[in-house]
Amino acid sequence: MTEMWEVEEDHAAALWMKFQDPEGYYRAIVKWDGCTEFYHSWEATWPLDDDVDYDHFHICKIDDLIARLQTLKEIAMKHFGDAWHGD
């Protein structure tokens, strides 16, 4: 699983670390308190130009978010069947 992320910056590791995926479309800042800043670019790789849009989430209960997304996926798969391509 660690091959999905590379350490981009390590600021006194006790406070926070910045990660980027090898392809450059995802970034995350993981803080000591369990909160994460999660970024995803659909158009370009990091570093981004000022005019490039990206998604950003501030997540402090990551396990809760993962459980909610997994449940949402299960409901969508049951409802849409093979027509759903969310994987």
Backbone torsions as a table, in degrees:
resi	resn	phi	psi	omega
1	MET	NA	-28.7	-177.6
2	THR	-67.4	-20.0	177.2
3	GLU	-68.2	-9.9	175.4
4	MET	-77.4	-17.0	-175.5
5	TRP	-136.5	142.8	173.0
6	GLU	-121.4	141.9	177.1
7	VAL	-72.2	121.9	178.9
8	GLU	-93.9	-44.0	177.3
9	GLU	-144.0	143.5	178.4
10	ASP	-127.0	100.5	-178.0
11	HIS	-98.0	95.7	178.0
12	ALA	53.7	35.2	-178.9
13	ALA	12.3	-22.8	178.3
14	ALA	-75.5	-19.1	-176.5
15	LEU	-106.2	-53.2	-179.9
16	TRP	-163.5	158.8	176.8
17	MET	-134.6	146.4	177.4
18	LYS	-110.8	133.2	-179.1
19	PHE	-122.7	155.6	173.1
20	GLN	-141.7	145.0	176.8
21	ASP	-77.0	156.7	-176.8
22	PRO	-58.7	-30.2	-179.7
23	GLU	-79.9	-21.3	175.5
24	GLY	93.0	10.6	-179.0
25	TYR	-94.4	-13.3	-179.0
26	TYR	-124.1	145.2	173.0
27	ARG	-139.3	151.4	176.7
28	ALA	-148.4	140.5	170.0
29	ILE	-114.4	116.9	-177.3
30	VAL	-106.6	123.1	-175.7
31	LYS	-103.7	160.3	-176.9
32	TRP	-59.4	-27.0	-175.5
33	ASP	-85.7	3.6	178.4
34	GLY	96.6	-8.8	179.1
35	CYS	-82.9	149.4	-177.7
36	THR	-134.9	136.1	168.9
37	GLU	-98.2	118.7	-174.9
38	PHE	-117.2	127.5	-177.1
39	TYR	-123.4	141.8	176.4
40	HIS	-140.9	125.4	176.0
41	SER	-104.8	132.1	179.2
42	TRP	-92.1	-21.2	-169.6
43	GLU	-103.0	-38.7	-171.3
44	ALA	-146.0	166.4	178.3
45	THR	-92.1	159.5	178.5
46	TRP	-73.0	147.4	-2.9
47	PRO	-72.9	144.7	-175.7
48	LEU	-95.3	148.7	170.3
49	ASP	-71.7	160.9	-177.6
50	ASP	-61.3	-26.5	-175.5
51	ASP	-93.6	7.4	-179.6
52	VAL	-92.9	128.5	178.2
53	ASP	-80.6	150.3	175.4
54	TYR	-150.9	159.0	175.8
55	ASP	-92.2	147.8	179.9
56	HIS	-142.0	130.7	175.4
57	PHE	-124.8	138.0	168.4
58	HIS	-104.4	114.4	-173.0
59	ILE	-120.9	125.8	175.4
60	CYS	-114.0	-19.4	177.1
61	LYS	-119.3	75.7	-172.2
62	ILE	-65.4	-37.2	178.9
63	ASP	-64.2	-39.0	177.5
64	ASP	-63.5	-44.7	179.4
65	LEU	-63.3	-43.2	178.4
66	ILE	-60.5	-45.3	179.5
67	ALA	-61.8	-42.4	179.2
68	ARG	-64.4	-41.9	179.4
69	LEU	-68.1	-38.3	177.3
70	GLN	-64.0	-42.2	178.1
71	THR	-64.9	-42.6	177.3
72	LEU	-60.0	-41.3	177.6
73	LYS	-62.4	-45.2	179.4
74	GLU	-60.5	-44.1	179.3
75	ILE	-62.7	-45.1	179.7
76	ALA	-62.7	-41.9	179.9
77	MET	-64.3	-40.1	178.0
78	LYS	-66.2	-40.9	-176.7
79	HIS	-72.4	-47.8	-173.8
80	PHE	-94.6	-16.4	180.0
81	GLY	61.5	-140.4	-176.7
82	ASP	-66.4	-15.8	-179.9
83	ALA	-73.6	-17.9	-177.7
84	TRP	-86.8	128.5	-176.9
85	HIS	-119.8	53.3	-176.9
86	GLY	-90.1	2.9	-179.0
87	ASP	-76.6	NA	NA
